[in-house]
């Protein structure tokens, strides 16, 4: 059965980029049929909703003023993981963060998605830039607190799902979406039942793909 994938794309500083994605199972009968018009509507709805004002305060604080969301991409994917239709929309204005960056573009908070299925197929994660996070002397995330981050992640993901459902409602469709962990192994969307945020930073290595680097060398021995 078809499912949705939403991808937020942003920038860090003048040259670096980042992205984070979520899968959304479709509640109801959704055959593998391309639907470009509906995909465009989904992207437009998210483009309209994703603004600096609507981005939760603690997620903005993690981004810092060096980070921002620039665009949203929506994909309708088939049971076989093929992209059937895609739409990408540039935000009217970037959704920007707050605070001063003190970490590298690779530092990230991990938002773990859990389902009722044990094992790797029932677990998902997304990386959110943590450029302005404050750490304690034992390297634990101190501000924003993990409790605040997980609460606002839940609020944010619920809001994204609501915007997508509103599109279905506007089309007089009985279909709805549910945040899911998608397994490309057995092609199943498993509904998310809990969200977790740990107290230790992780790294997203592929976020350093454009940052210029200079080298200093010394002869040896």
C-alpha positions as CSV (number, residue, x, y, z in Angstrom):
1,X,0.0,0.0,0.0
2,X,1.2,3.5,-0.8
3,X,2.6,5.8,1.9
4,X,3.9,9.4,2.2
5,X,7.4,10.6,3.0
6,X,8.0,14.2,4.0
7,X,11.5,15.7,4.0
8,X,12.5,19.0,5.5
9,X,15.5,20.6,3.9
10,X,17.6,23.4,5.4
11,X,20.9,25.1,5.5
12,X,23.6,25.7,8.2
13,X,25.7,28.8,7.7
14,X,26.5,29.9,4.2
15,X,27.5,26.6,2.7
16,X,26.3,23.6,4.6
17,X,23.0,21.8,4.3
18,X,20.9,19.4,6.3
19,X,17.7,17.4,6.0
20,X,15.4,15.2,8.1
21,X,12.5,13.0,7.0
22,X,9.5,11.2,8.3
23,X,7.2,8.4,6.9
24,X,3.5,8.5,7.1
25,X,1.3,5.5,6.7
26,X,-2.0,6.0,5.0
27,X,-5.0,4.9,7.1
28,X,-7.5,3.4,4.7
29,X,-7.3,1.9,1.2
30,X,-4.6,3.7,-0.7
31,X,-3.6,1.8,-3.9
32,X,-0.3,2.3,-5.6
33,X,-1.5,5.0,-8.0
34,X,0.5,8.2,-8.8
35,X,-1.4,11.3,-7.8
36,X,0.6,14.5,-8.6
37,X,-2.2,16.9,-7.9
38,X,-2.6,15.6,-4.3
39,X,1.1,15.5,-3.8
40,X,1.3,19.2,-4.8
41,X,-1.5,20.0,-2.4
42,X,0.4,18.3,0.4
43,X,3.6,20.2,-0.3
44,X,1.7,23.5,-0.5
45,X,0.0,22.9,2.8
46,X,3.3,22.1,4.5
47,X,5.0,25.1,2.9
48,X,2.3,27.4,4.2
49,X,2.4,25.9,7.7
50,X,6.2,25.7,8.2
51,X,7.2,29.2,9.4
52,X,9.4,30.6,12.0
53,X,6.3,31.4,14.2
54,X,5.0,27.8,14.0
55,X,8.4,26.1,14.6
56,X,8.4,25.2,18.4
57,X,10.7,27.3,20.5
58,X,13.0,24.6,21.7
59,X,13.5,23.1,18.2
60,X,14.4,26.6,17.1
61,X,16.9,26.9,20.0
62,X,18.6,23.7,18.8
63,X,18.9,25.1,15.3
64,X,20.5,28.4,16.4
65,X,20.6,31.5,14.2
66,X,23.0,29.6,11.9
67,X,20.4,27.0,11.0
68,X,17.1,27.2,9.1
69,X,14.5,25.3,7.2
70,X,14.4,26.3,3.6
71,X,12.1,23.9,1.8
72,X,9.8,20.9,2.1
73,X,9.7,17.8,-0.2
74,X,6.7,15.4,-0.3
75,X,6.9,12.0,-1.9
76,X,4.1,9.5,-2.5
77,X,5.8,6.1,-2.5
78,X,4.5,2.7,-3.6
79,X,4.5,-0.6,-1.8
80,X,7.8,-1.4,-3.6
81,X,9.4,1.9,-2.3
82,X,9.2,3.6,-5.7
83,X,8.5,7.3,-5.9
84,X,5.2,7.7,-7.7
85,X,4.9,11.4,-7.4
86,X,6.9,14.1,-5.8
87,X,6.6,17.8,-5.1
88,X,9.1,20.2,-3.6
89,X,8.2,23.7,-2.4
90,X,10.5,26.5,-1.3
91,X,9.3,28.2,1.9
92,X,8.1,31.8,1.5
93,X,10.7,32.7,4.1
94,X,13.1,30.4,5.8
95,X,12.1,29.1,9.3
96,X,15.0,30.3,11.4
97,X,16.5,29.3,14.7
98,X,17.5,31.2,17.8
99,X,20.6,31.5,19.9
100,X,24.3,31.4,19.0
101,X,25.8,28.3,17.5
102,X,28.5,26.6,19.6
103,X,28.6,23.2,18.1
104,X,29.5,21.8,14.7
105,X,27.1,21.1,11.8
106,X,27.4,17.4,12.5
107,X,26.1,17.6,16.1
108,X,22.5,16.5,16.4
109,X,19.8,15.5,18.8
110,X,18.3,12.2,18.0
111,X,14.5,11.9,18.0
112,X,13.8,8.2,18.3
113,X,10.6,6.8,17.0
114,X,9.2,3.6,18.6
115,X,6.5,1.2,17.5
116,X,4.9,-1.9,19.1
117,X,7.2,-4.1,16.9
118,X,10.5,-5.1,18.5
119,X,13.7,-5.1,16.6
120,X,15.2,-2.9,13.9
121,X,12.0,-2.9,11.7
122,X,10.1,-1.3,14.5
123,X,12.5,1.5,15.3
124,X,13.2,4.8,13.5
125,X,15.1,7.9,14.2
126,X,15.6,11.4,12.8
127,X,18.4,13.8,13.4
128,X,17.7,17.4,14.4
129,X,20.6,19.9,14.3
130,X,21.8,20.8,17.8
131,X,24.0,23.8,17.1
132,X,23.2,25.9,20.2
133,X,22.5,23.2,22.8
134,X,24.1,23.6,26.2
135,X,25.9,20.6,27.7
136,X,26.6,19.9,31.4
137,X,30.1,19.2,32.7
138,X,29.3,15.5,32.1
139,X,28.3,16.1,28.5
140,X,24.6,15.7,29.1
141,X,22.1,17.8,27.2
142,X,21.1,20.5,29.6
143,X,19.3,23.2,27.6
144,X,16.9,22.7,25.9
145,X,16.2,19.8,28.2
146,X,15.4,16.4,26.6
147,X,11.9,16.6,28.2
148,X,11.2,19.9,26.4
149,X,12.7,18.5,23.1
150,X,10.6,15.4,23.2
151,X,7.4,17.3,24.1
152,X,7.9,19.8,21.2
153,X,8.9,17.1,18.8
154,X,5.5,15.4,19.5
155,X,3.7,18.7,19.0
156,X,5.6,19.4,15.8
157,X,5.0,16.0,14.2
158,X,1.3,16.1,15.2
159,X,1.0,19.5,13.5
160,X,2.6,18.1,10.3
161,X,0.2,15.2,10.3
162,X,-2.7,17.5,10.9
163,X,-1.8,19.6,7.9
164,X,-1.7,16.5,5.7
165,X,-5.0,15.3,7.0
166,X,-6.5,18.7,6.3
167,X,-5.6,18.2,2.7
168,X,-7.5,14.9,2.6
169,X,-10.4,16.5,4.4
170,X,-10.5,19.3,1.8
171,X,-10.7,16.7,-0.9
172,X,-13.6,14.9,0.8
173,X,-11.4,11.9,1.3
174,X,-11.8,9.4,4.1
175,X,-8.1,8.7,4.1
176,X,-5.8,9.9,6.9
177,X,-2.1,9.7,7.7
178,X,-0.3,8.3,10.8
179,X,3.3,8.8,11.7
180,X,5.1,5.6,11.0
181,X,8.4,3.8,10.8
182,X,8.7,2.4,7.3
183,X,10.6,-0.8,6.8
184,X,12.0,-1.1,3.3
185,X,12.7,-4.8,4.0
186,X,9.2,-6.0,4.4
187,X,7.5,-2.9,3.0
188,X,5.4,-2.2,6.1
189,X,4.5,1.1,7.8
190,X,4.3,0.6,11.6
191,X,2.5,3.2,13.6
192,X,4.7,5.2,16.0
193,X,3.5,4.6,19.6
194,X,6.2,6.7,21.5
195,X,8.9,9.2,20.9
196,X,12.2,9.3,22.8
197,X,15.0,11.9,23.1
198,X,18.2,10.9,24.9
199,X,20.5,13.1,26.9
200,X,23.7,12.7,24.8
201,X,24.4,14.3,21.5
202,X,24.9,12.2,18.4
203,X,26.5,13.1,15.0
204,X,25.1,13.1,11.5
205,X,28.2,12.7,9.5
206,X,26.7,13.5,6.1
207,X,26.1,17.0,7.3
208,X,29.6,17.9,6.4
209,X,29.5,17.6,2.7
210,X,30.0,21.2,1.6
211,X,31.9,22.9,4.4
212,X,35.3,24.2,3.1
213,X,38.3,22.8,4.9
214,X,41.9,23.8,4.8
215,X,44.8,21.7,5.8
216,X,48.2,22.4,7.4
217,X,51.0,19.8,6.9
218,X,54.3,19.2,8.4
219,X,57.2,17.1,7.1
220,X,57.9,13.9,9.0
221,X,60.1,12.9,10.7
